């Protein structure tokens, strides 16, 4: 047994139960917790690489050996007194997976299997009142506005559902690594084989599932290598990461117009993570790691002008609105985490609050109105909701003094 697995099985943090959700792969889950695919298979006694939505896995409570972020040139001040805010527990411990806010920011839709209940999607009021009940929908990939759903049926088929009129259509995908556009078009990934994970070919197909009640001739987009489908920038453009050719030394963050034309490179990096599109599709935030010195860090790129802006912090980020990010700075070893707001134009960082504990598996989401945050507690494994306070004065970020002078 490997040293990592020994630590996982014998250490204090052991493992946490995780329910597979649409889009999960063994590779993405293993990478998120710092394991190899083989180690994750051994931990769960898996003989293959196929996962099913709703399947229960054991994951370590945190990365075994998280990749070190770039050394920051600035530090945040200690937490400000009085900034810790009580959170509202809205679920039982052990719930939930695939958390998503409703478009009106009043409820959460979660994948759950309560005691005596069926696995599926449930509505939970964000104010902590009694759950609104079962959606009568099996585990599914919902569109961001909740207007569409994709229900896996087999390893190669799924059913697309349009809630406005109940229309249904068969789609030739398992439902993993798929994404809805705002208008109801669907993009999904297919993978080839290769000797190395970062050479695996990725081809994305797009189609409107509701044209004449079926998917007609899905459109094939250019193939990339060692990447993934991030999602849609708008109704006609998808966002991918990957190498444009198998021999490229770095991956690219690329936008692809589904109506034709070559991929547009927005940024380059050895390893992309934390890639998220702003609500209006005008910006993308991302992390680069495992690259050469000076190339690692956290960045925002414009999708039109392709201007890359380095951010003064490193951590986990979500968009609050098109011009502001909410960030949980990377501060290992602390008993709790803090939440700050970053203005992507000015670079100003403003403190918001200190959490009562830590976020499990980076599982947190901002309400569409930007006024509340839902997160999975690492301590209780329950879903908590935090109201966001007014922003405080900006945190002064010291200027980079540059290299130290050489000794005489």
N, C-alpha and C positions, 0 to 999 in steps of 0.2 A: 504494500500500500504506500502511495506517495506520501511525502511529508506534508503536503497541503491537505490531503484527505485525512491523514492522521490528526492534524490540528483541527480539522472541521468536525471529526467524529468524537474527539476526546476533549476539545477545548471548551471553555466556558460559554462562548457565544453560540456554539453548535449551529443549528439551522432553523430557518423559519419556513412555514408553509406558504407556498405561492401557488396561485391558480393561474394556469396558462390562459392568456387572453389573445384575441385576434392580433396577428402581426408578430407574435413571439416566435423566435427560433432558438434552437439549442445554442447556436453561435452567439446571438444577441444576449441571451440570458447568461451564458457563461462569461462573456466579456463584461457584463454589468456587475458581476460579483468577483471578478478577478481570477476566474478559473479557465482551464481549457475545456473544450467540448468533452474530451475523454474523461476528465475529472468529474464533470457534471453528470456524465452518463454513469460513472462508477458510483457516485454518491446516491443516485436514484435507481441503480440497477437496471439501466436502460440498455437494450441491445441494438437499437436503431437510433435514427435522428429525427423521426417523425414525432410531432407533438399534436395533441388535440386540444381545442379550446375547451376549458373547464377541467383539464387534467391537473392533478395536484402534484407539485414537485417540492422537494426539500432544497432550499437555497441557504447558504451561509448568511448569518445576520448582517454581514458587511463584507466588503472585498477582503480576500485573504491578504493580498499585497497590492493595494491600490497604486496605480501609476502615479509617480510623483509629479505634481504640477510644476510649471516653470517657477523659479524663485521670484517672488514678487519684489518689486522695487519700492513698494509702499506697504504699510500695515494699517489696519483699522484700529481705532482706539478701543479700549475695553468697553463692554456693554454699558450703556448709560443707565443710571438708577431710574427705576420706575418705568422702564420700557417693556418689561415682561407683561404680557396680556393673557388673561384667561381664555382658553379655547372652549368651544362648545362641542361635546362629544355627541356625534350624530349617529353612530353605529355601535353595534356590539363589538367586543374584542374579537379579533380574528377575521373581521370583514375589512376590506373588500378588495376587489381587483377591477381594473379598467374603469377608474373613476372619471366621470365626465359631468360638467355642469350643463344644466338646461340653458337654452338661449336666453331666458328671462332672469337668470342668475338666482332663482329661488329654490331650486332643487338640484340634487345630485343623482345621476344615474350610475348604478354600480352593478358589476357582475358578482353575484353572491349565491351561496347555497345555505340558507338558514336551516337550523335544526328542524327536521320534518318537512322541509320545503324542497322545491325543485331548483336545480341550478338555472340561472337565467338573469335577466336584467330587472332591477328593482329601483323604484324612485324613493329617495330619502330627502325630506325637507331639510334645507340648510339651516333652519333655526332650531333644530333639535327636537321638533315635535314628532308625533308618531309617524312611522314610515307610511308613505302613500300607497304602497302595495306593489304587487307583481305586475310587470308590463305584459305578461302573457307572450313573452318573446324569448326564445332560446338564446344562448350566448351569441352575440352578434357584434359586428363592427358598425358603430353608428357614425353618421356624418357629423361634423362639428355642430351643426344646428339641430341635430336630431330629426331631420326630415327623411333620412334614408337609413337603411340598415342592410348589412350583408351577413346572411346566416350560413355558416359552413354546413355542407351536407356530406361530403366525402373528401378524399384526398385530392380530388380534381374537380369538384363542383361545389357551388354555393348558390343561394337564392338571394337576389336583390329585392328589397321591399321599399316601396314608396308609400309613406304613411298617409299622404293627402287623399289618395283614392284607393289605397290597398293594392295597387299594381304590383305584380311579382314577375320576376324574370330569372331564368337560369344563367349563371355566369361560369365560364370554364376556369375556375380558380378555387383553391382550398379555402380562400379567405385570409390566409396569412399574408403579411406584407402588402396589404392593399390600402387604398386611400380614396376617399370621396372628394370630388370637386364641389364648390359651392352650388353648382347648377345640377348636380346629380350624375355627372360622369364618373366613371370608376377607373382607377389605375391599379394594376396588380403586377407583382414581380414573378418571374420564372428564373430558375438558377440552373446553370450547367455544372460541370465537374472540372476539377483541376487538382494538381498535386499540392497546392498551397491555398489556404483560405483567401489570401489577398489576390489570388489569380482567378477565383471563381467568377465566371461570366454571369452578369445580371442583365436580363432583358425585361423591359417593362412594356406591357400592353395596356391600351386605353380603349374604352368603348362607352357608349350610352346604353345602359341596360334596358331602357324603356322605349327604345325605338321599335315600334310595331310589336311590342311585347316580348322581344327577345334581343339577344346580343348579336348584332350583325357585323361580321368581319372585324374583329378587334384590330386596332392600328398598332403596329409594332414600332417601338422607339429604338434609337441607337443603343447598342450594347456597351456596358461599362464593365470593369473588372474589379472584384474585391470591394464592391460598394453596396448601397442600398437605396431604396425608394424612400425619400423623406416625406413627400406630400405634394400638394398643389400650391403654386404661388397665386394663381388666379384660375379662371375658367378654362384657359387654353395652355397653361404652362405648368409643367411638373418640375420638381427639384430632386436631383439625384446626387449621390456621392459615388466616387469610384475612379479608377484609372481609365482614361480614354482609350489607351492601348495597353496590352498586357505588360509591356516593357517600360511603361512610364515610371519614373522614380518616385513620384508622389501621386496621391489621389487628388481629384479635383471636385469642387462643389460646382455643379453645373445645372443650368436651367435648360429645358427642352420644350420648344413649342410643338404641341401635338399636331399642328397643321402643317409642319414641315420646317426645314432649315436645320443647320448644324447645331450641336450643343454649344451654349454660351458659358464659358468658364468664368465663374464669379470669384473663386479663390482656390488656392492650392495648399495642401498640407499632407503630412505623412499619415496622420490618423485623425479623422473628424469624429466629434461626438457632441452631444448637446445641441444639435442643429434644430433650430425652431424659427418658423416664419412669423413675421409680425402680422397683426390682424388684417392689415390692408395689403399685405404682400409686397410692401416696398422695401423691406429690410429682412435680413437673416442674421441671427446670432449663432455663433458656433465656437467650439474649442478645437485647438490643434495641439496634439501631444506627440511624443516620440519622434520629433523632428530635430533638425539641427538647432544649436543655440541661436537665439534671436528670432526663431520662427514659431516657437511655441507660445501659447497664451490663449486669450479669449478675444473675439473680434466680432464686429458687426459689418456687414457688407450691404451696399445698396443694390437692389436687383436691376435698376435701370442704369445708373452711372457706374456701377461696379466699384465704387470707392470703398476701400477697406479701412476701418477705423479700429485700432487696438483699444481694448477696454482696460481700465486701471485695476480691475479685480479679476479673480479667477474663482469659479465656483459653478453653481447650478443656477440657471436663469429661466424665467418665463416672461412673456410679454404682458405688460399691464395695459398698454395702449400702443399705437404706432410709434410713439416717441420715447417711451419709458420701459425699462426692464425692472422686474423684481428679481433680486439675486440673493441666494444663500451663499455667502463667501465660504471658500474651502478653509476650514480651521480645524484640523484634526486634533483629537485629544480633549476637546471641550465637552462638558456635560450637556450643553444645549447649543442651539444654532440661532443665528440672528438673520433678520430679513432687512434688506436695504433696497432703496430705489435708486436707479441710475438713469440719468438723462443722457440719451445716446448722442445728442447734439453737443451739449456743453461738457459732458463728462462728469458733471456734479454727482456726488454720491450722498444720499440723504438717509439717515437711519430711520427705520420704521418701528421695529419691535424685536424683542428677544423671545424665542419660543420657549415653552416650558420643558421641552425635551428635544429629541432629534427626529428628523424625517426618515422613515424607513424606505430603503430602495429608491431614493430620489423620487418618491411618489407624492407629488403635490401639483395642484392645478389652481389657476387664478380664475375667478368668476369672470364672465364676459364683460360685466360692468366695471371690473377692476377694483371692486370694493371689499372683496373677501377672498380668502385663500383656504382651500381644503387640503389636508395632508394626512398621510398614514403615520400614526405614532409608532416610533421604534420601541417605546416602552410598553404600551398597552395593546398595540396592533389594532387599535380602533381608529375610525375615521374622525378627524377633528376639523372644525371650521373656525377660522380666525377672522374677525373684522379688522380691516386695515385702518390705522389711525392717520390723522393728518401728518404730512411729512414735517420733519424737524429741519433746522438749519443744516446746510451741507457739511459733510465731513471734509476737512482740508486734506488733500492728498499731496504729500511732499513731492517736489519735483525730483526727478532722477538726477543725482549729482554727477553721473557719468563715471568713467573709470577712475580708480584711485591713482594718484601720481606715483611714478616709479621711485623706488628707493635710490638715493644717490650712491 
